[in-house]
Amino acid sequence: MDSKITKEVKNNIHILSLEGLFTGSQDGSDSLSMALNELISKREQRIALNFEKVKLFTSQAIGSIVKSHNELISFDGRIVVFNLPKFIKSGFEIIKLNTIIPIFDTFDEVLSYFEKNVKAS
């Protein structure tokens, strides 16, 4: 099983629904890095990653999220994650990624976060 990313926009939030295995790459040539870079190049400020169907997410893939997060902050944007399987959520909490990238259980929580913290452009 490879990785698949479905893109949609709801309430001015760009949602990337991830499915499968995400291993990342050092050169940014993986599908997640490319999808995030596309949104960042358009200066989109509200990005949410839906992890509902993720089977594997490696440290290099985590690096893609952190790199994107740092770029988004430079123009007042944010990236959040939601619908994490328990094994991924606990891993994110162990490495304290949740102190950098907001983690939510539902899209409604994501929507509330963005309404309070990031103005739509």
N, C-alpha and C positions, 0 to 999 in steps of 0.2 A: 504494500500500500504506500503510495506516494503522498505528497501533500497537495491540498486543494484549497483555494481561497475564493470565497464568494464575496462580492462587494455590493453594498447597498448604502443608501443615505436615508436616515430617519431623523426628523427634527434637527436638521443641520449637523447631524453626527454621522461621520463616515464609519461604517461598521464593516470590519473585515471578519467574516466567519471562517474560522480555520478548521480544516478537517484532515486527519491523518498524522503523518510523521514530519516533524520540523527539526532539522538538524543544523540549520544555519550554515554559514560559510564565512571564511575570513575575509574574502574579497567583496562581500555584499551581493554576490550573484544568485543567492537563493531567492525563492519566490516571496517569502515574507519581507526580506530587506527591500526587494524591488517594489513591492506593493506599497510599503511604507514610504520609500523614497519618492515614489510618484505623488503621493499625497503631500509630502513635505515640500516638494518642488512647487506645488500649487499653493503653498502656504495655508493649507487646511489646518484649522486650529483644534478641531474636535475629532479625535480618532478613538474608536473602541474596538478591541479585539475580542471576539466571541470564541472561547475555547471549548465550547460544548462537545465538539467531536474530535478533539485532539487526543491522539494515542501516545505520542512521544514528543517531548519538547526539551532539546538539549541546551547546554550552557552557551553554545555559540548562538543559538536562536534567541536566548535571553539577552545576549549581547546586542543583537539587532534591535530589540525593544528599547534597551537602555540608551543606545546610540540615538535612536529616533526620538526618544523622550528628551534627551539633551538638546537636540536640534529644535524640537518644537518649543521648548521653553524660551529659546532665543527670540521667538516672535509671539510670546504669550499663548502658545498652544499647549495641549495636554494629550497624553495617551493613557487610556485605562484598559483594564482587562475585566472580563466577566464570564460567568458560566464555567468556571474552572473545575475540571474533575478533581476529586479529593486528593489524589496522589500528586497532581501538579500544584494545587493550592498549598499543600503542606510543604512541598519543596520550595516554593516561592517564599513562604513564611520562614523556613529554616535559614535561607540565605538573606533574609530581611529585604527582599525585593519589594514587599508590600509597603516598606517605608519610603520607597522612591516612586513606584507605580501604583496608583490606586487600584484595588481589587474589589469587585462587586459580585454579588450573587445573581442579580437580575438586570435586565435592560432598564427597568423603571428606576433603579438605583443610579445607573449610569446617567440617565436623563436628568435626574434631580441634581447630581453632582455637577454636570455641565451647566445647567441653568443657574446654579449658584456661583460657579467658579470661572467659567469661560464664556465670554460673550460671543455670540455667533457673528462671524464676519460677513 
